[in-house]
Amino acid sequence: MPAPAHVLIVEDSDAVASAMRILVESGGHRVSIAPTIADALAIGTSDPARLVLLDVTLPDGDGLVLVQPLRAAGAKTVIALTGHDDADTRRRCLEAGCDDVLVKPVPARELVARVDAWTGG
Amino acid sequence: MNRLDARTEALTSVSTSDPRISALENQLKEAAVEIAELRARDALKTQFLANISHDLRTPLTAVITHAEILRDGILGELSPRQMESVRGIISGGRQLLNQVGEILAYARGAANQLTVVPSRFAMRDVLDQVSGLNESLLKKKRISLTVEADDDVPVVDADREKIAHVVGNLLGNAIEFTPSEGRVWLRARRGSAPGVTDGPESIVVEVGDSGPGIAPEHHDLIFREFAQVDSTPSRQHHGTGLGLTIARKLVELHGGKIWVESQLGQGSRFFFTVPLRQPD
């Protein structure tokens, strides 16, 4: 089991965020949730996260603008989680600097295993 | 240019001072405006479909993920009956998610927003992958599946995800319409569509079943959007009615053709072609 890490979940849907919190916390990690770009910047700079799980469609804009600032603040891994499963979105996420792109819903067990892998390195 | 535009242009290019002609010209102009409005409205409706399908994914993600948390025992073990109930939520949620995905694929196809992202792959791998996804359904209906690919089938350069989508839709229908204990099969061979002699080299994929068959007068209808041979409220088979329309769109996007050979009572054989290489 990897050491507990701080994981920032950027997600504007409370219902989705709460499911992800349960899954990530089940791996022993500490979770912060940011429903907007502004919240993500505030949390990410004051309490840097090892891993960021990023929804790209946020109420105050395109979540991809967060990739560089959160990395600069110390995030080692940034994963885009999107409801769009098209090639264009995938390309946009990777070009913005995300390490990987996953289409929601990610199966529960798979997310737990992946979070361990992302926080273990 | 579509037929109506062509006719409009041909007619409006006739220049004369006859008042009847100018009256007709006016009618044509009005019709052209009306057509443009209808097209704009159709585009709006397509965009709405795309937006709503995407927005439906978020609550569905919440439903499915929370149910999976319970199923996987992350919040404690469930009793067998609780487990059965939670599995029902997940299965229903996944079905809904697939249908939302089909509506989104249809909307993108209708708006010509689909592009081929080619990669090289063996058709056999796609047939195996899609078969694997349908394993539990086949088992439940006790339907036997055979997968065959001739040795001389070359690697294709096509959009693997979209070709898998086509095979998935055809196999899904074959399983849905074939009664228990029946037979379905997938086959890939070198070849071309009937009547095509000078086209590019292609692969023919066949998805066949021992189901009830489709009357020849319905062969065109089934590829049309929202069409179902039985559209009465008491129909036994459900779905968006978009599966074959999407399959046709995706096949045609690759420059291929899709068709069916079937008679009532004699099963159905769906075929589609994939050119070995995408045109530049």
Chai-1 contact restraints between the chains, C-beta under 6 A:
chainA,res_idxA,chainB,res_idxB,connection_type,confidence,min_distance_angstrom,max_distance_angstrom,comment,restraint_id
A,S13,B,T58,contact,1.0,0.0,6.0,A-B,restraint_1
A,A15,B,A62,contact,1.0,0.0,6.0,A-B,restraint_2
A,V16,B,T61,contact,1.0,0.0,6.0,A-B,restraint_3
A,V16,B,A62,contact,1.0,0.0,6.0,A-B,restraint_4
A,A19,B,A62,contact,1.0,0.0,6.0,A-B,restraint_5
A,A19,B,T65,contact,1.0,0.0,6.0,A-B,restraint_6
A,A19,B,H66,contact,1.0,0.0,6.0,A-B,restraint_7
A,I22,B,I69,contact,1.0,0.0,6.0,A-B,restraint_8
A,S26,B,I74,contact,1.0,0.0,6.0,A-B,restraint_9
A,G83,B,H54,contact,1.0,0.0,6.0,A-B,restraint_10
A,G83,B,R57,contact,1.0,0.0,6.0,A-B,restraint_11
A,A87,B,V117,contact,1.0,0.0,6.0,A-B,restraint_12
A,K104,B,T61,contact,1.0,0.0,6.0,A-B,restraint_13
A,P105,B,T61,contact,1.0,0.0,6.0,A-B,restraint_14
A,P105,B,I64,contact,1.0,0.0,6.0,A-B,restraint_15
A,P105,B,T65,contact,1.0,0.0,6.0,A-B,restraint_16
A,A108,B,T65,contact,1.0,0.0,6.0,A-B,restraint_17
A,A108,B,E68,contact,1.0,0.0,6.0,A-B,restraint_18
A,A108,B,I69,contact,1.0,0.0,6.0,A-B,restraint_19
A,A108,B,D72,contact,1.0,0.0,6.0,A-B,restraint_20
A,R109,B,D72,contact,1.0,0.0,6.0,A-B,restraint_21
